[in-house]
Amino acid sequence: MLSQTKKLLKNKSFLRLWISQTLSQITINTINFVLITQIYNRTQSTFAVSMLWIFYSLPALLIGPFSGLIIDLLPRKKILLSTNILQSIVVFSYLFVPNHLYLTYLIAFTYSLLNQFYLPAETASIPDLTPKKLLPAANSLFFLTAQSSLALGFISSAILMKIFGPQSSILSGSIMLLLAAISVSRLPLKKPKLTFKIQSLASNLSKSFSDFMKETLSGYKYLSQFKLIAISIGIITLFQIITTSLTVVVPVIAQQILNISLYDAGIIFVLPLAVGVVSGTFLFSRHNKKERKNRWIIRGMGLLGLSIVLFSQLIPNLPTSIRLPISIVLVSFIGLAASTAIVPTQTFLQEYSNTQFRGRVFGTLTFVITLASLPPLLLVATTVEIIGIRLFLTLIGILLSSLSLLALVNANRIIKEHG
């Protein structure tokens, strides 16, 4: 992995994209921690926290089906640059609404609206800047960065909030997004060939919209013809739903299972998770050629489910003196299991999706994830209050383990039919 990573980082174009991703991911996780803590401390309501994610999810429903086509039609460099600059302005505006809950939701909505273009453009740009043989390493690095930035964002935000207050985290996030924009400003991404003239939108809106819809639907038709790509999207969607649901109940996990403050959870809970992700991505990058990707995915799902069940049922019954150390070990193992499932899935999508449709594949991925996440977000707060956090986590673990067994039984048949 180290030798491949060195080769990647010597590629200045890839390095610029990776720096932009790193700064963007640290920013969103920093801001998320600030908002989660402020909203929960102000309201003591898991539902209020879940509403933040609902507002953050809505833009994908509105423009998700179309963002992929726009990414395929417009220069990705300009998309990445403009969204970073606009997001910097949006984050800065948080400084003016510290006590206005609904304005906070509105700003989150706006940030997410811009993210519907940035994230698919970023993911679809990786194969343009990376040799195919280095794609597994590139995806491992991007996934590692995303998970590590979760730890770094939460930890740095917790420290800044304790010392300087929440405004310092918001200001630093805005500055980091400007630096991300500078990083992508020199990317050599090629200008795509337009399948229809964007200038005709003003003169012939009806026809342009019809062409627009046809191009978008062609992306969905492409997915329907390649079942393994659709299955991969389903796997990533499931993991995102679970991740979002767990993020909503982090305050409850910290207080009722770990018996720590929410500020300390940023260090104690997230840092071991990042260590596990580092270990998992290292294992996949080092040994991915020895086994098919489906084996990595199935094993990762099963281990993740088992780890979550153990965490929910074992930790609360342990003596206080050893509860925290055992929790750290289990959380690290959760990160390892998750990374060995997600990284190969993401790599498969990039390797086998046609270049012409790649933007639509990842645009569709963003849309499907958001659409599927909304019902759980609406139900998770109420569910946790009714059945308790331990049973909630246990059911999630059982679901993942069951899906892993189902995939193990049917993997060879699916590959023969659709591979």
matplotlib code that plots the C-alpha trace (Angstrom):
import matplotlib.pyplot as plt

x = [0.0, 2.8, 4.5, 1.2, 0.3, 3.7, 3.0, -0.4, 0.9, 3.6, 0.8, 0.2, -3.3, -4.4, -2.7, -4.7, -8.0, -7.1, -6.2, -9.6, -11.4, -9.4, -10.2, -13.8, -14.3, -12.7, -14.9, -18.2, -17.3, -16.2, -19.4, -21.6, -20.1, -20.7, -24.3, -25.1, -23.8, -25.5, -28.8, -28.8, -27.6, -30.3, -33.2, -32.2, -34.0, -32.8, -35.6, -34.2, -30.8, -32.5, -34.2, -30.8, -30.0, -33.4, -32.8, -29.3, -30.9, -33.6, -31.5, -30.6, -34.3, -34.8, -31.8, -30.2, -31.6, -30.1, -26.8, -25.0, -25.9, -24.8, -21.5, -21.1, -21.9, -19.9, -16.2, -15.7, -12.9, -15.4, -17.9, -15.4, -14.1, -17.4, -19.0, -16.0, -16.2, -19.9, -19.8, -17.2, -19.6, -22.5, -20.4, -19.4, -23.1, -23.5, -21.8, -24.9, -27.5, -26.2, -29.5, -32.0, -32.8, -34.7, -32.2, -29.5, -31.6, -31.9, -28.2, -27.6, -30.0, -28.0, -24.7, -26.1, -27.5, -24.0, -22.7, -25.0, -22.6, -19.3, -19.3, -20.2, -17.9, -15.1, -15.7, -16.1, -12.8, -10.6, -10.4, -9.6, -6.6, -5.5, -4.1, -6.5, -3.9, -3.8, -7.6, -7.8, -5.1, -6.8, -10.1, -8.5, -6.8, -10.1, -12.1, -9.3, -9.3, -13.1, -13.1, -10.0, -11.4, -14.4, -12.1, -10.0, -13.1, -14.8, -11.7, -10.5, -14.0, -14.4, -11.0, -11.8, -15.2, -13.9, -11.2, -12.5, -16.2, -18.2, -17.5, -13.8, -14.8, -17.1, -14.5, -11.8, -14.2, -14.9, -11.2, -10.5, -13.1, -11.4, -8.1, -9.9, -11.0, -7.4, -6.3, -8.7, -8.3, -5.3, -6.8, -6.3, -9.7, -10.8, -13.8, -16.6, -18.3, -21.9, -24.6, -26.8, -26.2, -26.8, -27.4, -30.6, -32.1, -33.2, -34.6, -36.3, -36.8, -39.3, -37.1, -34.0, -35.8, -37.0, -33.4, -32.2, -34.6, -33.7, -30.0, -30.8, -33.0, -30.2, -28.1, -30.8, -31.2, -27.4, -27.6, -30.5, -28.4, -25.5, -26.9, -23.6, -23.2, -26.8, -26.0, -22.9, -25.0, -27.4, -24.6, -23.1, -26.7, -27.2, -23.9, -24.8, -28.2, -26.6, -23.9, -26.4, -28.7, -25.8, -24.7, -28.1, -27.9, -24.3, -25.4, -27.5, -24.6, -22.2, -24.5, -26.3, -23.7, -20.3, -21.4, -19.3, -20.0, -20.8, -17.6, -15.5, -17.2, -15.4, -12.1, -12.9, -15.5, -14.3, -10.5, -10.6, -13.0, -10.5, -7.7, -9.8, -10.5, -6.8, -6.2, -9.0, -7.9, -4.3, -5.4, -7.5, -4.8, -2.1, -4.1, -6.9, -5.4, -5.5, -9.3, -12.3, -13.9, -17.2, -15.4, -14.1, -17.5, -19.3, -16.8, -16.7, -20.5, -20.6, -17.8, -19.4, -22.8, -21.1, -19.1, -22.2, -24.1, -21.2, -20.8, -24.5, -24.8, -21.4, -20.3, -23.2, -22.7, -19.0, -17.5, -16.9, -13.1, -12.8, -15.8, -14.0, -10.9, -13.1, -15.3, -12.2, -11.2, -14.7, -15.1, -11.7, -12.9, -16.1, -14.1, -11.9, -14.9, -16.7, -13.7, -13.1, -16.6, -17.0, -13.6, -13.9, -17.5, -16.5, -13.5, -15.8, -18.1, -15.3, -13.6, -16.7, -18.8, -18.5, -16.7, -19.6, -22.0, -19.7, -21.1, -24.6, -23.7, -22.4, -25.1, -27.6, -25.8, -26.1, -29.8, -30.6, -28.7, -30.6, -34.0, -33.5, -32.1, -35.1, -37.5, -35.0, -34.1, -37.8, -38.1, -34.8, -35.4, -38.8, -37.5, -34.7, -37.0, -39.4, -37.0, -33.9, -30.4, -29.1, -31.9, -31.7, -28.0, -28.5, -31.1, -28.7, -26.0, -28.3, -29.5, -25.9, -24.9, -28.0, -27.4, -23.8, -25.0, -27.5, -24.8, -22.5, -25.0, -26.0, -22.7, -21.6, -25.0, -25.2, -21.7, -22.5, -25.7, -24.6, -20.8]
y = [0.0, 2.4, 2.1, 2.6, 5.6, 7.2, 6.8, 8.4, 11.3, 12.0, 12.6, 16.3, 16.2, 13.4, 15.1, 18.3, 16.4, 14.5, 17.7, 19.2, 16.1, 16.1, 19.7, 19.4, 16.2, 17.8, 20.8, 19.0, 16.8, 19.8, 21.6, 18.5, 18.0, 21.7, 21.5, 18.1, 19.2, 22.6, 21.2, 18.3, 20.5, 23.1, 20.7, 17.3, 15.8, 13.1, 14.1, 17.6, 16.1, 13.9, 16.9, 18.3, 15.3, 15.4, 19.0, 17.9, 15.0, 16.9, 18.4, 15.0, 14.3, 17.5, 17.5, 14.1, 12.5, 15.3, 16.1, 13.2, 14.3, 17.8, 16.4, 14.4, 17.5, 20.3, 20.5, 18.8, 21.2, 24.1, 22.2, 21.4, 24.9, 26.7, 24.4, 24.8, 28.6, 28.7, 26.2, 28.3, 31.2, 29.0, 27.7, 31.3, 32.2, 29.9, 32.5, 34.7, 32.2, 30.5, 30.4, 30.1, 26.4, 26.6, 29.0, 26.4, 23.8, 26.1, 26.6, 22.9, 22.5, 24.9, 23.3, 19.9, 21.4, 22.3, 18.9, 17.1, 18.4, 18.3, 14.7, 12.9, 15.2, 14.3, 10.6, 10.5, 12.4, 9.9, 7.5, 10.5, 11.3, 7.8, 4.8, 1.8, -0.3, 2.3, 2.6, 0.3, 2.3, 5.6, 4.5, 3.2, 6.5, 8.5, 6.2, 6.4, 10.2, 10.4, 8.2, 9.8, 13.3, 12.2, 11.6, 14.7, 16.9, 15.7, 15.9, 19.3, 20.7, 19.4, 21.0, 24.3, 24.5, 23.9, 26.6, 29.2, 28.4, 27.0, 30.1, 29.1, 25.8, 27.4, 30.0, 27.4, 25.3, 28.3, 28.9, 25.2, 25.2, 28.2, 26.3, 23.3, 25.6, 26.7, 23.1, 22.1, 25.3, 23.8, 20.4, 19.3, 17.6, 17.4, 19.2, 16.7, 16.5, 17.9, 15.6, 18.7, 22.4, 24.0, 27.3, 26.0, 25.8, 29.5, 29.4, 26.0, 25.0, 22.3, 20.4, 20.9, 19.5, 16.5, 15.9, 16.3, 13.7, 11.3, 11.6, 11.1, 8.0, 6.6, 6.5, 4.5, 2.2, 1.6, 0.6, -1.8, -3.6, -4.2, -5.8, -6.0, -2.3, -1.9, -4.3, -2.4, 0.8, -1.0, -2.1, 1.4, 2.7, 0.3, 1.3, 5.0, 4.5, 2.7, 5.4, 8.2, 6.5, 5.9, 9.5, 10.7, 8.5, 9.3, 11.5, 8.6, 6.1, 8.4, 8.9, 5.6, 3.0, 4.7, 7.0, 9.9, 13.4, 14.3, 16.4, 13.5, 11.2, 13.1, 11.8, 8.5, 7.1, 8.5, 8.1, 4.3, 4.1, 5.9, 3.6, 0.6, 2.1, 2.7, -1.0, -2.1, 0.0, -1.2, -4.8, -4.4, -2.4, -5.0, -8.2, -7.2, -9.1, -12.4, -12.5, -11.4, -8.2, -9.9, -12.0, -8.8, -7.2, -10.3, -10.8, -7.1, -7.0, -10.1, -8.8, -5.4, -6.9, -9.1, -6.2, -4.0, -6.7, -7.3, -3.6, -3.2, -6.3, -6.6, -3.0, -2.0, -5.1, -4.6, -3.1, 0.7, 0.2, -1.8, -0.6, 2.1, 0.1, -2.7, -0.2, 1.3, -2.1, -3.0, 0.4, 0.0, -3.4, -1.8, 0.6, -2.2, -4.3, -1.3, -0.3, -3.9, -3.8, -0.3, 0.2, -2.8, -1.9, 1.6, 0.3, -2.1, 0.8, 2.8, 0.0, -1.4, 1.7, 3.1, 6.5, 8.0, 7.1, 7.4, 10.7, 9.4, 6.3, 8.3, 10.9, 8.0, 6.6, 9.9, 10.1, 6.5, 6.9, 10.0, 8.6, 5.4, 7.3, 9.5, 7.0, 5.6, 9.2, 9.9, 6.7, 6.3, 8.9, 7.4, 3.8, 4.5, 6.0, 3.1, 0.1, 1.6, 2.1, -1.4, -3.2, -0.7, -1.4, -5.2, -5.2, -3.3, -5.8, -8.8, -7.2, -6.9, -10.4, -11.9, -10.0, -11.2, -14.9, -14.4, -12.9, -15.7, -18.3, -16.5, -14.8, -17.4, -17.6, -13.8, -13.5, -16.2, -14.6, -10.9, -10.9]
z = [0.0, 0.9, -2.5, -4.4, -2.1, -2.9, -6.6, -6.2, -4.2, -6.8, -9.3, -8.7, -10.2, -8.0, -5.0, -5.7, -5.8, -2.6, -0.7, -1.7, -0.5, 2.8, 3.5, 2.5, 4.7, 7.7, 7.3, 7.1, 10.1, 12.1, 11.4, 12.0, 15.4, 16.3, 15.1, 16.7, 20.1, 20.0, 18.9, 21.4, 24.3, 23.5, 22.9, 24.6, 21.6, 19.2, 16.9, 16.6, 15.6, 13.1, 11.6, 10.8, 8.7, 7.0, 5.8, 4.8, 2.8, 1.0, -1.9, -3.1, -3.7, -5.6, -7.9, -7.3, -10.4, -12.5, -10.8, -12.4, -15.9, -15.2, -14.0, -17.3, -19.3, -17.6, -16.8, -13.5, -12.6, -12.7, -10.6, -7.9, -7.8, -7.7, -5.1, -2.8, -2.9, -2.4, 0.4, 2.2, 2.1, 3.3, 6.3, 7.2, 7.4, 10.4, 12.5, 12.2, 13.3, 16.5, 18.3, 15.4, 14.9, 11.6, 10.0, 10.9, 9.1, 6.1, 5.9, 6.1, 3.3, 1.1, 1.9, 0.9, -2.3, -3.4, -2.2, -4.7, -7.4, -5.5, -4.2, -7.5, -9.4, -7.0, -7.1, -10.9, -11.3, -9.6, -12.6, -14.8, -12.8, -11.7, -13.6, -13.4, -11.6, -8.8, -8.4, -5.4, -3.6, -4.6, -3.3, -0.1, 0.4, -0.3, 2.0, 4.7, 4.4, 4.7, 7.9, 9.3, 8.8, 10.8, 13.7, 13.0, 12.5, 15.6, 17.8, 16.6, 16.8, 20.4, 21.4, 19.6, 21.2, 24.7, 24.3, 21.9, 21.5, 18.5, 16.3, 16.0, 14.4, 11.9, 10.9, 10.4, 8.3, 6.0, 5.5, 4.8, 2.0, 0.4, 0.5, -1.1, -3.9, -4.5, -4.6, -7.4, -9.4, -11.3, -12.1, -15.7, -16.0, -19.6, -20.9, -21.7, -25.0, -24.6, -25.9, -26.3, -26.3, -22.9, -24.6, -26.0, -22.6, -22.8, -26.3, -26.2, -22.6, -23.3, -25.8, -23.6, -20.6, -22.6, -23.8, -20.2, -19.0, -21.7, -20.8, -17.1, -17.8, -20.0, -16.8, -15.0, -18.0, -17.9, -14.3, -15.0, -17.6, -15.2, -12.1, -10.2, -10.4, -9.1, -6.3, -5.4, -5.1, -2.9, -0.5, -0.3, 0.3, 3.2, 4.9, 4.5, 6.1, 9.0, 9.4, 9.3, 11.8, 14.2, 13.9, 15.0, 18.1, 19.0, 22.0, 23.3, 22.8, 24.6, 27.6, 28.0, 26.9, 27.3, 30.1, 28.8, 27.8, 24.2, 23.9, 25.0, 22.5, 19.8, 21.0, 22.7, 20.2, 16.8, 17.1, 17.6, 14.6, 12.4, 13.6, 12.6, 9.2, 8.7, 9.4, 7.2, 4.2, 4.6, 4.6, 1.4, -0.4, 0.5, -0.2, -2.7, -5.5, -3.6, -3.3, -5.3, -4.1, -3.3, -0.6, 1.0, 1.0, 2.4, 5.2, 6.1, 6.4, 8.6, 10.9, 11.2, 12.2, 14.8, 16.2, 16.6, 18.4, 20.8, 21.4, 22.3, 24.5, 26.1, 26.9, 29.2, 31.3, 31.9, 35.1, 34.8, 35.1, 31.9, 29.9, 28.1, 27.1, 25.7, 23.9, 22.2, 20.9, 19.6, 18.0, 16.2, 15.0, 13.7, 11.6, 10.3, 9.2, 7.6, 5.5, 4.2, 2.8, 1.5, -0.2, -2.5, -3.3, -4.3, -6.3, -8.2, -9.2, -10.6, -12.4, -14.2, -14.8, -18.3, -18.5, -20.4, -17.6, -14.6, -13.5, -13.7, -11.7, -8.8, -9.1, -8.9, -5.9, -4.1, -4.9, -3.9, -0.7, 0.3, -0.7, 1.2, 4.3, 4.8, 6.3, 8.8, 9.8, 10.5, 12.5, 14.3, 17.1, 17.9, 17.6, 20.0, 22.6, 22.4, 22.3, 23.7, 22.2, 23.0, 21.2, 18.3, 17.8, 18.2, 15.4, 13.1, 13.8, 13.2, 9.9, 8.6, 9.7, 8.0, 4.8, 4.8, 5.1, 2.4, 0.1, 0.9, -0.2, -3.4, -4.4, -7.0, -8.7, -8.9, -10.4, -13.0, -14.0, -14.1, -13.9]

ax = plt.figure().add_subplot(projection="3d")
ax.plot(x, y, z, "-o")
ax.set_aspect("equal")
plt.show()
